């Protein structure tokens, strides 16, 4: 592509995108809902370019190609989304894009051309995912399952209304659709084969709590462990975002939370979903990540004999139960000691760090004299 053509395309693309995200938004929505095929949509766009932007056939084709990449990918971020070594993308400003590659944060090496282009991109992302980012919805979290063949994309957008700065913030978490199985995690040195065999056995026999910090491998390990459950085990998974999926298991149900917005007040949080889960005929109950009131229903399920598993943010394996109790205290009639005593039903406590299994504790019961749980470190 010649320099003049490239410059003309870069100049025309923002206007074309604006037309489709504002005046021709209905066409985009029909595409998203499956009411219009990709072929029909691009044919319509091709005719629109020929009518309103035509300069030469080569330039028309280049503009259509750039527009297709924008609409069916994620514009300047598409390369980062395709990059399997990148797990997270953070856009702090139009010229400040950060990534996490193999656990390390760094500059992405790319930027938007201007605050206007970046804001237009934010509007497009919202439209593409059927999300409203008005003042009533200045913070939005949503998931795109369809755009990329390899990743589920989890978006968080916060608008200038609630930001200290004048630009939106955009965070994208990439969740692999084809998550690694236990054998692959051994190859990736998350754990040894002996440790994996130990965890698989204990996972089937009693409730498990997996702790760690952000991007430590908690969800990756839980995803792999649940795939080892027998096919005759009925499993229910409750989660805020669609990070846990199944590849092989025939009897798993997945429920996710639905936040209310300014225009749409209907909402289902993890507490609602967890309550529903306790009424279902399931053998194994999983909460993707415990963050609040749902902790009490997880604990009740485990304490009454149902095998459970969950992830939670905590600084070590033996401190994970403290965090779970903190979540329970505000919504229960139990004292801290009573809740801690109930937590002896979580027999295996795992701590993850830097995508490695760092600690495994076995809970051996409640010490009535010292009023604490008795742990034995097995790794």
C-alpha positions as CSV (number, residue, x, y, z in Angstrom):
1,X,0.0,0.0,0.0
2,X,1.4,3.4,-1.0
3,X,2.1,6.1,1.6
4,X,-0.6,8.4,0.1
5,X,-3.2,5.6,0.1
6,X,-2.3,4.6,3.7
7,X,-2.6,8.2,4.9
8,X,-6.0,8.6,3.1
9,X,-7.3,5.4,4.7
10,X,-6.2,6.5,8.2
11,X,-7.9,9.8,7.6
12,X,-11.2,8.3,6.3
13,X,-11.5,5.3,8.6
14,X,-12.5,7.3,11.8
15,X,-15.3,9.0,9.8
16,X,-16.6,5.7,8.4
17,X,-16.5,4.1,11.8
18,X,-18.4,7.0,13.3
19,X,-21.1,6.7,10.7
20,X,-21.6,3.0,11.6
21,X,-21.5,3.5,15.4
22,X,-23.8,6.5,15.3
23,X,-26.0,7.0,12.3
24,X,-25.9,3.4,10.9
25,X,-25.8,1.7,14.3
26,X,-28.8,-0.5,13.5
27,X,-26.7,-2.2,10.8
28,X,-24.0,-3.1,13.4
29,X,-26.6,-4.4,15.8
30,X,-28.2,-6.6,13.1
31,X,-24.7,-8.0,12.5
32,X,-24.2,-8.6,16.2
33,X,-27.6,-10.3,16.6
34,X,-27.1,-12.6,13.6
35,X,-29.8,-10.9,11.6
36,X,-27.3,-9.9,9.0
37,X,-24.4,-12.0,7.7
38,X,-20.8,-10.8,7.6
39,X,-20.9,-11.1,3.8
40,X,-24.0,-8.9,3.6
41,X,-22.6,-6.4,6.0
42,X,-19.3,-6.0,4.1
43,X,-21.2,-5.8,0.8
44,X,-23.3,-3.0,2.2
45,X,-20.1,-1.2,3.5
46,X,-18.4,-1.7,0.1
47,X,-21.3,0.1,-1.6
48,X,-21.3,2.8,1.0
49,X,-17.6,3.4,0.5
50,X,-18.0,3.5,-3.3
51,X,-20.8,6.0,-3.0
52,X,-19.4,8.4,-0.4
53,X,-15.6,7.8,-0.2
54,X,-14.5,6.7,-3.7
55,X,-11.1,7.8,-5.0
56,X,-9.7,4.7,-6.6
57,X,-10.5,1.0,-6.5
58,X,-7.2,0.3,-4.7
59,X,-8.1,2.9,-2.0
60,X,-11.6,1.7,-1.7
61,X,-10.4,-1.9,-1.1
62,X,-7.8,-0.7,1.4
63,X,-10.5,1.3,3.3
64,X,-12.8,-1.7,3.4
65,X,-10.0,-4.0,4.6
66,X,-9.2,-1.5,7.4
67,X,-12.8,-1.2,8.4
68,X,-13.3,-5.0,8.4
69,X,-10.3,-5.3,10.8
70,X,-11.8,-2.6,13.0
71,X,-15.3,-4.1,13.1
72,X,-14.5,-7.8,13.3
73,X,-11.3,-7.4,15.4
74,X,-10.4,-4.7,17.9
75,X,-8.6,-2.1,15.7
76,X,-5.1,-1.3,17.0
77,X,-5.5,-3.8,19.9
78,X,-6.1,-6.8,17.5
79,X,-2.5,-7.8,17.4
80,X,-2.2,-7.8,21.2
81,X,-5.4,-9.9,21.4
82,X,-4.0,-12.4,18.9
83,X,-0.7,-12.6,20.8
84,X,-0.9,-15.7,23.0
85,X,1.8,-14.5,25.3
86,X,-0.3,-11.5,26.3
87,X,-2.8,-12.1,29.1
88,X,-4.0,-8.6,29.9
89,X,-4.3,-5.3,28.1
90,X,-4.7,-2.0,30.0
91,X,-5.4,1.3,28.1
92,X,-4.8,4.2,30.5
93,X,-4.8,6.8,27.8
94,X,-4.8,7.1,24.1
95,X,-0.9,7.0,24.1
96,X,-0.4,4.8,27.2
97,X,-1.2,1.2,26.5
98,X,0.2,-1.4,28.9
99,X,0.2,-5.2,28.7
100,X,1.1,-8.2,30.8
101,X,3.2,-10.7,28.9
102,X,4.1,-14.0,30.6
103,X,3.3,-12.4,34.0
104,X,5.4,-9.2,33.5
105,X,3.9,-5.8,32.9
106,X,5.4,-3.6,30.1
107,X,4.5,-1.0,27.5
108,X,2.6,-2.4,24.5
109,X,4.6,-0.3,22.0
110,X,1.5,0.9,20.2
111,X,-1.0,3.8,20.7
112,X,-4.0,5.4,19.3
113,X,-3.4,8.5,17.1
114,X,-5.4,10.9,19.3
115,X,-7.9,11.1,22.3
116,X,-10.7,11.4,19.7
117,X,-9.7,8.1,18.0
118,X,-9.5,6.4,21.4
119,X,-12.9,7.6,22.5
120,X,-14.4,6.6,19.2
121,X,-12.9,3.1,19.8
122,X,-14.5,2.9,23.2
123,X,-17.9,3.8,21.8
124,X,-17.4,1.2,19.1
125,X,-16.5,-1.5,21.7
126,X,-19.6,-0.7,23.7
127,X,-21.8,-0.8,20.6
128,X,-20.3,-4.0,19.3
129,X,-21.0,-5.7,22.7
130,X,-24.5,-4.1,23.1
131,X,-23.4,-2.1,26.2
132,X,-24.6,1.3,27.3
133,X,-21.8,3.7,28.6
134,X,-24.0,6.7,29.5
135,X,-23.6,8.6,32.7
136,X,-25.9,6.1,34.4
137,X,-23.5,3.3,33.4
138,X,-20.1,4.9,33.8
139,X,-18.5,1.6,34.9
140,X,-19.3,-1.4,32.7
141,X,-18.0,-5.0,32.8
142,X,-18.9,-7.4,30.0
143,X,-17.6,-10.4,28.1
144,X,-17.1,-11.1,24.4
145,X,-17.2,-14.8,23.6
146,X,-17.5,-14.5,19.8
147,X,-14.9,-12.2,18.3
148,X,-11.8,-14.3,18.8
149,X,-11.4,-18.1,18.1
150,X,-8.9,-18.6,20.9
151,X,-9.9,-16.3,23.7
152,X,-12.9,-15.1,25.7
153,X,-12.4,-11.4,26.3
154,X,-13.4,-9.8,29.6
155,X,-13.8,-6.0,29.4
156,X,-13.9,-3.4,32.1
157,X,-14.5,0.2,31.0
158,X,-14.7,3.2,33.3
159,X,-15.6,6.5,31.9
160,X,-14.3,10.0,32.7
161,X,-17.4,10.7,34.9
162,X,-15.8,8.5,37.6
163,X,-12.1,8.7,36.5
164,X,-9.8,11.4,37.8
165,X,-8.4,11.9,34.3
166,X,-10.3,13.0,31.2
167,X,-10.0,9.8,29.2
168,X,-11.8,6.4,29.6
169,X,-9.9,3.4,31.1
170,X,-10.1,0.1,29.3
171,X,-8.9,-3.2,30.8
172,X,-9.1,-6.5,28.8
173,X,-8.5,-9.9,30.4
174,X,-7.9,-12.7,27.9
175,X,-9.3,-16.1,29.0
176,X,-8.2,-19.0,26.8
177,X,-11.1,-21.0,25.4
178,X,-9.0,-24.1,25.2
179,X,-7.6,-24.1,28.7
180,X,-4.7,-26.5,29.6
181,X,-5.4,-29.9,31.1
182,X,-3.5,-31.3,34.1
183,X,-0.9,-33.0,31.9
184,X,-0.2,-29.7,30.1
185,X,0.2,-27.9,33.5
186,X,2.8,-30.5,34.5
187,X,4.7,-29.8,31.2
188,X,4.4,-26.1,31.9
189,X,6.0,-26.8,35.4
190,X,3.0,-25.5,37.4
191,X,3.5,-28.6,39.5
192,X,5.2,-32.0,39.5
193,X,3.4,-35.1,38.4
194,X,3.4,-36.3,42.0
195,X,1.7,-33.1,43.1
196,X,-0.8,-33.3,40.3
197,X,-1.8,-36.8,41.3
198,X,-2.1,-35.7,44.9
199,X,-4.4,-32.7,44.0
200,X,-6.6,-34.8,41.6
201,X,-7.2,-37.4,44.3
202,X,-7.9,-34.8,47.1
203,X,-10.1,-32.7,44.8
204,X,-12.4,-35.7,44.3
205,X,-12.5,-36.6,48.0
206,X,-13.2,-33.3,49.8
207,X,-13.7,-29.6,49.4
208,X,-10.9,-27.5,48.1
209,X,-10.0,-23.8,48.4
210,X,-7.5,-22.3,45.9
211,X,-5.9,-19.0,46.9
212,X,-3.4,-16.5,45.5
213,X,-3.1,-13.1,44.0
214,X,-4.2,-11.7,40.6
215,X,-3.1,-13.8,37.6
216,X,-1.4,-16.4,39.8
217,X,-3.0,-19.4,38.1
218,X,-5.9,-20.0,40.5
219,X,-8.6,-20.2,37.8
220,X,-6.3,-22.2,35.4
221,X,-5.7,-24.9,38.1
222,X,-9.4,-25.0,39.0
223,X,-10.4,-25.4,35.4
224,X,-8.0,-28.3,34.9
225,X,-9.0,-30.0,38.2
226,X,-12.7,-30.0,37.5
227,X,-12.1,-31.7,34.2
228,X,-10.8,-34.7,36.2
229,X,-14.1,-35.3,37.9
230,X,-15.9,-38.6,36.9
231,X,-18.6,-38.3,34.2
232,X,-21.3,-39.5,36.6
233,X,-20.7,-36.5,38.8
234,X,-23.2,-33.6,38.4
235,X,-21.4,-30.3,38.7
236,X,-22.7,-26.7,39.0
237,X,-20.4,-23.8,38.5
238,X,-21.4,-20.3,39.6
239,X,-19.1,-17.4,38.5
240,X,-19.1,-13.7,37.9
241,X,-17.4,-13.9,34.5
242,X,-17.3,-16.9,32.1
243,X,-13.8,-18.1,32.9
244,X,-14.6,-21.6,33.8
245,X,-15.8,-23.8,30.9
246,X,-15.7,-27.5,30.1
247,X,-14.1,-29.4,27.3
248,X,-14.9,-33.0,28.1
249,X,-17.3,-33.3,31.0
250,X,-20.9,-34.2,30.1
251,X,-22.7,-33.0,33.2
252,X,-21.7,-29.5,34.1
253,X,-24.0,-26.5,34.4
254,X,-22.6,-22.9,34.3
255,X,-24.4,-19.9,35.7
256,X,-23.0,-16.4,35.6
257,X,-24.0,-13.2,37.4
258,X,-25.9,-10.4,35.7
259,X,-25.3,-6.9,37.0
260,X,-28.1,-4.4,36.9
261,X,-27.6,-1.1,35.2
262,X,-29.2,2.3,35.3
263,X,-31.7,1.4,32.6
264,X,-31.9,-2.4,33.4
265,X,-32.5,-3.0,37.1
266,X,-32.8,-6.8,36.8
267,X,-29.7,-8.3,38.3
268,X,-28.5,-11.7,39.5
269,X,-25.4,-11.7,41.7
270,X,-23.3,-14.7,42.9
271,X,-25.5,-14.8,46.1
272,X,-28.6,-15.4,44.0
273,X,-26.9,-18.0,41.9
274,X,-25.4,-19.8,44.9
275,X,-28.8,-20.0,46.6
276,X,-30.2,-21.5,43.4
277,X,-27.3,-24.0,43.3
278,X,-28.1,-25.3,46.7
279,X,-31.6,-26.3,45.5
280,X,-30.3,-28.3,42.5
281,X,-29.4,-31.9,42.4
282,X,-25.6,-31.6,42.1
283,X,-22.7,-33.6,43.5
284,X,-20.1,-30.9,43.2
285,X,-20.6,-27.1,43.7
286,X,-17.9,-24.7,42.4
287,X,-17.7,-20.9,42.8
288,X,-15.3,-19.3,40.3
289,X,-14.1,-16.6,42.6
290,X,-15.4,-15.8,46.1
291,X,-15.8,-12.0,46.6
292,X,-18.7,-11.4,48.9
293,X,-21.9,-12.7,50.4
294,X,-21.9,-15.9,48.3
295,X,-19.1,-17.1,50.7
296,X,-21.8,-18.1,53.3
297,X,-23.6,-20.3,50.8
298,X,-20.4,-22.0,49.7
299,X,-19.6,-22.7,53.4
300,X,-23.1,-24.0,54.1
301,X,-22.9,-26.3,51.2
302,X,-19.5,-27.7,52.2
303,X,-20.5,-28.0,55.8
304,X,-23.5,-30.0,55.0
305,X,-21.4,-32.6,53.1
306,X,-21.5,-31.4,49.5
307,X,-18.1,-31.4,47.9
308,X,-17.2,-27.8,46.9
309,X,-14.3,-25.9,45.3
310,X,-13.6,-22.2,44.9
311,X,-10.9,-19.6,44.3
312,X,-10.2,-16.7,46.6
313,X,-7.7,-13.9,47.0
314,X,-5.4,-14.6,49.9
315,X,-1.7,-14.2,50.8
316,X,-1.1,-17.9,51.7
317,X,-2.9,-21.2,51.8
318,X,-3.7,-21.1,55.5
319,X,-4.9,-17.5,55.4
320,X,-7.5,-18.4,52.8
321,X,-10.0,-19.5,55.4
322,X,-9.6,-16.1,57.3
323,X,-10.6,-14.3,54.1
324,X,-13.6,-16.6,53.6
325,X,-14.7,-16.0,57.2
326,X,-14.4,-12.2,56.7
327,X,-16.9,-12.4,53.8
328,X,-19.3,-14.5,55.9
329,X,-19.3,-12.4,59.0
330,X,-21.3,-9.5,57.6
331,X,-24.2,-11.7,56.4
332,X,-24.5,-14.4,59.0
333,X,-25.5,-14.9,62.7
334,X,-22.4,-17.0,63.4
335,X,-19.4,-15.7,65.4
336,X,-15.9,-15.9,63.9
337,X,-15.0,-18.9,66.0
338,X,-18.1,-20.7,64.8
339,X,-17.4,-20.0,61.2
340,X,-13.8,-21.0,61.5
341,X,-14.9,-24.3,63.1
342,X,-17.2,-24.9,60.2
343,X,-14.4,-24.4,57.8
344,X,-12.7,-27.6,58.7
345,X,-14.8,-29.1,55.9
346,X,-12.4,-27.6,53.4
347,X,-9.8,-30.3,53.5
348,X,-7.4,-29.0,50.9
349,X,-6.0,-25.5,50.8
350,X,-3.8,-24.5,47.8
351,X,-1.7,-21.3,47.3
352,X,-0.7,-20.2,43.8
353,X,2.0,-17.8,43.0
354,X,3.5,-16.9,39.6
355,X,1.6,-19.7,37.9
356,X,3.0,-22.3,40.3
357,X,1.6,-24.4,43.1
358,X,3.5,-23.0,46.0
359,X,1.8,-24.4,49.1
360,X,-0.7,-27.2,49.9
361,X,-2.2,-27.5,53.4
362,X,-4.4,-30.3,54.7
363,X,-6.9,-29.3,57.3
364,X,-7.0,-31.8,60.1
365,X,-9.8,-30.4,62.1
366,X,-10.6,-27.8,64.8
367,X,-8.6,-27.3,68.0
368,X,-11.3,-26.5,70.6
369,X,-8.8,-25.4,73.2
370,X,-6.8,-23.0,71.0
371,X,-9.8,-22.1,68.9
372,X,-8.1,-22.5,65.6
373,X,-7.9,-24.9,62.7
374,X,-5.2,-27.5,62.6
375,X,-3.2,-27.6,59.4
376,X,-0.5,-30.0,58.1
377,X,1.6,-28.7,55.3
378,X,1.9,-31.3,52.6
379,X,3.8,-29.1,50.1
